C-alpha cells in the first residue's frame, strides 16, 4: 500500500518509500516483558503499532523482536513481524538488521514503549528527509518548560544551529546560560529517528565513539563522524514507559480514541 504522504512526494517528482520499524525486546532490566504488559486492554506494543500505522509517511510498519512471545502477540493483532538476532546491544542495531533485509528509502525507528506517540510527529521527523535527499538522519525536540526536566539526566537535551541541525546532545542542561536565563530556550530531545536506509546500515557498522560512550547516547556517534542530524521541533513530548510505575501512571490517561 502506498501512503498519502508517499503519493504527495511522487506528485512532486520523487518517490520516497518509508518503513517504520518498532524494536521490541522482552528482557528489559527495569521492566521484563514490558511490550506485552496490559494497558487499556491491549499489549503495550499494540498501542505503539496502531499509532505508527496512523502516520501518513510510512507504507509499512514492522515489529522487530527476538522473542517468540512478542512475535506471537504482534502477529495476533495483525502486525508484520521480523525476527532478529538476540545479541543486539541496542534497538538501533535491531532496526538496522531488519533494514538490511528490505527495500526502501527511509527507515523510521519508533520506540516500542511509547503508547501515546503522536503519528503527526512521526511524519514531522520524516518530512525533511523526503524534501532534501542530502539529509541522512532526522529526529525531534520540544521546549523544556520545567526545572525538574532540565536537571534530570534521563531527559536528554539538544542544541541546534540556525538551520535546525544538531550541534550536540547531552544529559546535562545545555546550553549553560551565564546571565539572562530569559534569553535561552532549552530543548528536550525526543528519541524518534528517521534515517536514510544506507546511512543507518553504515552507522550500525561503526564502533561506539568516545562522546557516545561518555553520555550513553547513540546519536552522538553520527555527530562524531561528521554527519548532520536534522532536528524538528514539535509542541511537546509524550510519556514513555520505562518502569511498572510509569505504566500505572498512564492508566488514568486513556485517550478518547482508545
Secondary structure as UniProt FT lines:
FT   HELIX           4..11
FT   TURN            12..13
FT   STRAND          18..24
FT   TURN            32..33
FT   HELIX           34..36
FT   STRAND          38..39
FT   TURN            40..41
FT   STRAND          42..43
FT   HELIX           44..54
FT   STRAND          60..65
FT   HELIX           68..76
FT   TURN            77..78
FT   STRAND          80..83
FT   TURN            86..87
FT   HELIX           91..99
FT   TURN            100..101
FT   STRAND          106..109
FT   TURN            112..113
FT   TURN            115..116
FT   HELIX           119..131
FT   TURN            133..134
FT   STRAND          137..143
FT   HELIX           147..151
FT   TURN            153..154
FT   STRAND          157..160
FT   TURN            162..163
FT   STRAND          165..170
FT   HELIX           181..183
FT   STRAND          187..196
FT   HELIX           197..205
FT   HELIX           210..215
FT   HELIX           219..224
FT   TURN            225..226
FT   STRAND          229..233
FT   HELIX           244..250
FT   HELIX           251..253
FT   TURN            256..257
//
